[in-house]
Amino acid sequence: MKSSIRTASHSGSWYDDNPIALSKELSAYLSKSKQYSQYNSLKSIIVPHSGLEYGGPVAAKAFINVNPSNFDKVVILGPSHYEYFEGAALTSFKKFETPFGDVDVDTATINDLLEDSNHFFSFPQSCDVKEHSIEMEVPFLKYIFDKKKFSIIPMVIGDGNLRKNVELGKCLYNLYEDPKTLFVISSDFCHWGRDFDYTYYNKKFANIWESTQDLDRQALDIIGEMNSQKFDDYMKKTKNTICGRNPITIILSIIEEYQKKHQNKKITFDTAGYAQSEKVKSMNGSSVSYAAGVNFIA
């Protein structure tokens, strides 16, 4: 039997389930984050989806630029960590639970997208509840929007090559064109260590963590160029374990299309923050990188 509300399955573990404690934590992260002068021109952000104590301080550096009065809808693109599929899985829930109250799902847009069966399908609710890449962004959004009414369009993105990601981007282009819709791209960056089957180390750097940081900076610089082909080439070359590589490719392809149609607009994608869970110095270590990105249209 289908439920209408997606439970906050990771609250009480990945983030605090007490609204007062969670509010204090988010407020602290935001208070240490600097708002860009052009924050009213924000269009999309990249934010981590790890446990809040790890990725929250970095995520806040992007979320601080969200002016809720500018938006009615939020498209959230996150990767699938537990299920293998191609295309985009759309929620069948009507609301997402958070410690601050429920958030509405834009079911009308979801239903419109589901008509394109070549790219979109309904995510089984048991899989939806297990996946954390979308859920981790919703409490932050609810806290920022507070009593301002908004709805979310959550999409878990499966495996795909550049062509398929560009096709998905075309399907979402009109949402990006809508000035009242914000895009949130949920992604952690390099997962380094034997546990992740990724131990790349450029020995021109004294420490492994410095090599990993350089690897991530290369990715962030390419994202700043807003070039989906270059990002795809980088991923093929480095095999960097950026879990949200497909959502990132999708947003870059959308921006490229937007640039073609709006050559008079100034479009930027800046790195707002970066951190690693550990400063790895030995091959026995492990770390996950977190990055925040902000996309403005002026």
C-alpha positions in Angstrom: 0.0 0.0 0.0 1.4 3.4 -1.1 2.1 6.1 1.5 1.6 9.8 0.7 4.4 11.0 3.0 8.0 10.0 2.7 9.3 9.6 6.2 12.5 11.3 7.2 14.4 8.0 7.3 17.8 9.4 8.1 16.7 11.8 10.9 18.1 11.0 14.3 21.2 9.5 12.6 22.5 11.6 9.7 21.0 14.7 11.1 19.2 15.7 14.4 15.5 14.8 14.6 14.9 17.5 17.2 13.8 20.7 15.4 15.3 23.0 18.0 18.7 21.3 18.0 18.7 21.1 14.2 17.7 24.7 13.9 20.7 25.7 16.1 23.0 23.6 14.0 21.9 24.9 10.7 21.9 28.5 12.0 25.5 28.1 13.2 26.6 26.8 9.8 24.9 29.6 7.9 26.2 32.3 10.3 29.8 31.2 9.3 29.0 31.4 5.6 29.4 34.4 3.3 26.6 35.5 1.0 27.6 36.5 -2.5 26.7 40.1 -3.5 24.7 38.7 -6.5 22.8 36.2 -4.4 19.5 37.5 -5.8 20.7 36.1 -9.2 21.1 32.5 -7.9 19.8 29.8 -10.2 21.4 26.5 -9.1 23.7 25.1 -6.4 25.8 22.1 -5.8 25.8 20.8 -2.2 27.0 17.7 -0.3 24.6 15.0 1.0 26.7 13.4 3.7 25.9 13.3 7.4 25.2 16.9 8.4 28.1 17.2 10.8 30.5 16.5 7.9 28.9 18.2 4.9 26.7 20.8 6.6 29.3 23.5 7.0 30.2 23.3 3.3 26.6 23.0 2.1 25.7 26.2 4.1 28.1 28.2 1.9 25.8 27.5 -1.0 22.5 27.5 0.8 23.2 31.0 2.4 22.6 32.4 -1.1 19.1 31.1 -1.4 16.6 33.9 -1.1 13.2 32.1 -0.5 11.2 35.0 -1.8 12.7 34.4 -5.3 11.5 30.8 -5.6 8.3 28.7 -5.5 9.8 25.4 -6.7 13.0 23.5 -6.1 14.3 20.7 -8.4 16.6 18.4 -6.5 18.8 16.1 -8.5 20.7 13.4 -6.6 22.5 10.2 -7.5 21.4 6.7 -6.7 23.6 5.0 -4.1 21.7 1.6 -3.7 19.8 0.9 -6.9 21.2 0.5 -10.5 19.1 1.9 -13.3 19.2 4.3 -16.2 17.2 7.5 -16.4 15.6 9.5 -13.7 13.5 8.0 -10.8 10.7 10.3 -9.6 9.0 10.1 -6.2 5.5 8.9 -5.8 5.2 10.6 -2.4 3.1 13.8 -2.1 5.1 15.2 0.8 8.6 14.8 2.4 8.8 14.8 6.2 11.4 16.9 8.0 11.9 17.8 11.6 10.5 21.3 10.7 7.3 20.0 9.1 6.4 18.4 5.8 7.4 19.8 2.4 5.0 19.5 -0.6 6.0 17.6 -3.7 5.1 19.3 -7.0 3.0 16.3 -8.2 1.7 18.1 -11.3 5.3 18.5 -12.7 6.1 14.9 -11.6 3.1 13.6 -13.6 4.0 15.7 -16.6 7.6 14.3 -16.6 6.3 10.7 -16.2 4.6 11.0 -19.5 8.1 10.8 -21.0 8.6 7.1 -20.3 11.9 7.0 -22.2 13.6 9.0 -19.5 11.5 9.1 -16.3 9.8 6.4 -14.1 8.2 6.2 -10.7 10.7 5.2 -8.0 9.5 2.3 -5.8 8.7 3.8 -2.4 11.0 1.3 -0.5 13.9 2.5 -2.7 13.0 6.1 -2.3 13.0 5.9 1.5 16.4 4.2 1.5 18.1 6.8 -0.7 19.7 9.7 1.2 20.9 12.0 -1.6 17.6 13.9 -1.9 16.5 13.7 1.8 19.7 15.4 3.1 18.8 18.6 1.2 15.2 18.9 2.3 15.6 19.9 6.0 18.1 22.6 4.9 15.6 24.0 2.4 12.7 23.8 4.8 14.7 25.7 7.4 15.6 28.4 4.9 12.2 28.8 3.4 10.6 28.6 6.9 6.9 29.6 6.5 7.3 30.6 2.8 5.3 28.0 0.8 7.3 26.0 -1.8 7.3 22.6 -3.4 10.1 20.2 -4.4 10.6 18.1 -7.5 12.9 15.3 -6.4 14.8 13.2 -9.0 17.2 10.3 -8.3 19.4 10.1 -11.3 20.7 6.7 -12.4 23.6 5.6 -14.5 24.1 7.3 -17.9 26.6 8.5 -20.5 27.0 12.0 -21.7 24.3 11.6 -24.4 21.7 10.4 -22.0 22.5 13.1 -19.5 22.1 15.8 -22.2 18.8 14.3 -23.2 17.6 14.5 -19.6 18.8 18.1 -19.4 16.7 18.9 -22.4 13.6 17.5 -20.6 14.3 19.8 -17.6 15.3 22.9 -19.6 11.9 24.6 -19.2 12.2 24.3 -15.4 15.6 26.0 -15.5 14.1 28.8 -17.7 11.4 29.4 -15.0 12.8 32.2 -12.8 10.8 30.9 -9.8 12.5 27.5 -9.9 15.8 26.7 -8.1 18.0 23.7 -9.0 19.8 21.9 -6.2 22.5 19.4 -7.3 23.2 16.9 -4.6 26.8 15.5 -4.7 29.8 14.6 -2.6 33.1 14.7 -4.3 36.1 12.3 -4.2 35.6 9.2 -2.1 39.2 8.2 -1.4 40.5 5.0 0.1 40.6 1.2 -0.3 37.0 1.1 1.0 36.0 3.0 -2.0 38.3 1.2 -4.4 40.0 4.5 -5.3 43.5 5.3 -4.2 44.7 7.7 -6.8 47.8 9.6 -5.6 49.8 12.1 -7.6 53.2 12.0 -5.8 54.2 15.5 -6.8 52.2 16.4 -3.7 53.7 15.7 -0.3 50.5 14.3 1.1 47.6 12.2 -0.3 45.0 14.7 0.8 46.7 17.4 -1.2 46.6 15.2 -4.3 42.9 14.5 -3.7 42.2 18.2 -3.2 44.0 19.0 -6.5 41.9 16.3 -8.2 38.7 17.8 -6.9 39.8 21.4 -7.8 40.3 20.3 -11.4 36.7 19.1 -11.4 35.4 22.3 -9.8 37.4 24.4 -12.3 35.7 22.6 -15.2 32.3 23.0 -13.6 33.2 26.7 -13.5 33.7 26.6 -17.2 30.2 25.1 -17.5 31.2 22.6 -20.2 29.6 19.2 -19.9 31.9 17.6 -22.5 35.0 18.6 -20.6 33.5 17.4 -17.4 32.7 14.1 -19.0 36.2 13.8 -20.4 37.7 14.6 -16.9 35.6 11.9 -15.3 36.7 9.3 -17.9 40.3 10.3 -17.5 40.5 10.5 -13.7 37.8 8.1 -12.6 37.2 10.5 -9.7 34.6 9.0 -7.4 32.2 12.0 -7.6 28.9 10.3 -6.8 26.8 13.1 -8.3 28.7 13.1 -11.6 25.5 12.5 -13.6 23.4 15.2 -11.9 26.3 17.6 -12.4 26.6 16.7 -16.1 22.9 17.3 -16.5 22.9 20.8 -14.9 26.0 21.7 -17.0 24.2 20.6 -20.2 21.2 22.7 -19.3 23.4 25.8 -18.6 25.1 25.3 -22.0 21.7 25.3 -23.7 20.6 28.4 -21.8 23.8 30.2 -22.8 23.1 29.5 -26.5 19.6 31.0 -26.2 20.5 33.9 -23.9 23.9 35.2 -25.1 23.2 38.6 -23.5 23.2 37.0 -20.0 26.2 36.7 -17.8 26.3 33.2 -16.3 28.8 32.0 -13.7 29.3 28.9 -11.6 31.7 29.5 -8.7 33.1 27.3 -6.0 31.7 28.5 -2.7 33.3 26.0 -0.3 35.4 22.8 -0.1 36.5 20.4 2.7 37.6 16.8 3.3 36.4 14.5 6.1 40.0 13.6 6.8 43.5 14.9 5.8 44.7 11.5 4.5 48.5 10.9 4.8 48.7 7.1 4.5 47.4 4.5 2.1 45.4 3.0 5.0 43.3 6.2 5.4 40.1 7.2 3.8 38.2 10.4 3.2 35.2 12.0 1.4 35.4 15.4 -0.1 32.6 18.0 0.1 32.1 21.0 -2.3 29.6 23.8 -2.6 28.9 25.5 -6.0 26.8 28.5 -6.9 25.4 29.3 -10.3 24.3 32.9 -11.0 22.5 34.4 -14.0 22.7 38.2 -14.4 
